Amino acid sequence: MWKLYVMILCLAGFPGIMMAQVKDSIAIEPSAKTIPLAKPDTAKPYNPKRAIIRSAILPGWGQVTNKKIWKVPIVYGLLGTTSALFFRNKKQYIESRDAYRLATDGDPSNDYLIKQPYYTVKDQPDRIRNFRNSVRQNMDYCVLYFLISWGVNVADAAVDAHLKTFDVSDDLSLHIIPGYSSLANTTGVSLVMKIGK
């Protein structure tokens, strides 16, 4: 897509390369009795901001607004996985924190409160502490990945909303046409792109 924009910008600087548009020599004068062939389009234009705001408020709502409902399970799969991992790591963090506190308090009478698998390594509190720190770091990563997944959800809704009205018909093409250019008064090769109707 970006190549198309670069090509248009390059060609815009060299109008002599492109073929000049020839006006029709027969002009039809408008009459008072002309009947419009088609009704003007009075439909409200699509607003991408609506999908972006909806997706930021509730994940997947922007995808539903863009009529891309098949993406909603992917969004909730990402958010649900990171949430489940966060709560699992939180549980392990609380258990290892309590086990480390009980193992290092110097009172062997309350060692029975240490849960498994920490009870088997209660004589090595450094191992429990290292595990606790590792699980705490995993909790932080889960929060980060949750926020990134939410942001990707909003970005996906924004991109889909902006491309919703993009013309992808077969008429979009670049043609190389040899011939005479009246604008440059030379014969050569022209690049012609049909834009619009």
N, C-alpha and C positions, 0 to 999 in steps of 0.2 A: 504494500500500500504506500509506503513512504517513497518508493521508487517512482510511483506515479506522480506524487507531488513534486519531486525533484525535477522530473521530466517536464511537467507543466511550467515550473518556474524557469527552467532553462529556455524552453520554447517561447515563453512570454517575452524574453529579452530580444529575441530575433524574429520579429514579425515578417521579415522577408522570406523566411523559410516556409511559413505556412501559406496555404492556398487562400486567396482572397475570396470572400463570399460574393457571389454574383447575384445582383438583385433581379427580380423578375421584371421584364420590360412591360408587361401588361398589368396595369394598375386597375384595381376594381374600386370604383368610387362607392363609398357607403351610401346606402339609400335609407330612407325613412322607414321602409317596410322590412328591414332585415330581422330575421328571427334567430335568436341564439340557438345554436345546435345542442349545447349542453348546459346544464344548470351549473352555475359557479359553485365551487367547493366551499361550503360553509362549515365544514367539520372543523372542530377545534384541533389545532396542531398538537402533536405529541410533545409533552413536556418532560425531558429527562430528569429534571430536579425532583419530580415527584417520586420516581423510582429510587433515586439516590437517598432521599430523606426516609422513605419507607424502609429501605434496606438497612439504614443506620439505626432506625428505631427497633425493628424486629428482623432478625436475619431471615432471609428467604422471602420476605414480603416484596422486595424490589424485583426478585426473579419472577414472582407471581404477577406483578404489575407488567413486566415485560413479556408475559406469556411464555416463559421458559420454566415451566413447573418441574420439568425433569431435573433441574439443578437443585431444587430444594432438599432432596435427600442427601446430596453431596455436602451441602452447606451444614445441615444438621449432623451429618456423619463426622465432619471435621470438628465442629464445636462440641458434639457429644463425646468424642474420643478424648479430646483434651480435657474436658470437664471430668470424665471418669478417671483419667490418669491423675488429675489433680487431687481428687478426693481419696484415691487409693494411696498416693504419696503422703497426703495429710495424715491419714490414719497411721501409716508406718512412722511418720515423723513423731507423732504424739506418743506412740508406743516406745520408740527408741529413746525419746527425750526422757520419758518417765523411767525407763530401764537404766539409762545412764545416771540419772539423779539417784536412784535407789542403789546402784552398784557403787557409787562413789561417796555415799553418805557416811560410811564407816560403821554402820549398824547392821550386823549380819542377821538380826532377828526379823528384819522386814524384807529379806531377799526372796521370800516365798511370793511376794507381790510382783516380782519380775516375770513377765510373760515369756513364753517360748517365741522365737528361737533365741532370745537374748539371755535367758537363764543359763544356757549351756556355756556362754562366754562371759558370765558375770565377773569372772576373775580377770578379764581383759577389757576394762572399760574403754580403752583407746579404740578398740574395734567397734564398740557400740557408738562411740562418739563420731568416728569416721563415717559409719553408716548413716547416723543421724544427719550429719552435714551433707552427705551425698543426696539423701532424700529431700532435704530442705532445698538444695539446688535444683532438683528435679521439679519440685513444686513451683519454683520461680520460672523455670522453663515452660511449664504447662500454662502458667498465666500468660507468658509472652506469646506462646503459640496460639492460645485462645484469642488474644487481641489481634494477632496477625491474621488468623482465620476470619475474624469478624471484618477486618479491613479488606481482605481479599473478596469477601462477600459483597461489600459496598462497592469496591472497584469493579467487580464483575457486573453488578447491576448498572453502574454508570456507563461502562463500555457498551453493554447490550442496549441501553436506552439511547445512547448517542448514535449507534449504528442501526437502530430500528428503522429509520426512514432512509437509510442509505440505498441508493439505486444499484442493484446487482443484476440488471437485465443483460441480455446478450448483446445489446446495442453498444455497450461500452467497449470500445476497442480502438487500437491505434493502427492506422493504415499507412503504409508507405506507398505513395503514388508518384510515379514519374510524370513530368509534364511541365507546362509553362506557367510561371508565376507572374501575373500582371503587376503585382505589387513591387516585386524586385526587378521586373523586366528581364528575367533570365529563364533559361530552361534548366531544370534540375530535378532533384528528388525532394518531395515534400512529405512531411509527417502530418497526417490529418487525424484529429480525434473528434469524434462526434460526441458532443456534450449536450444533454437535454433532448428535447423532442424535435 
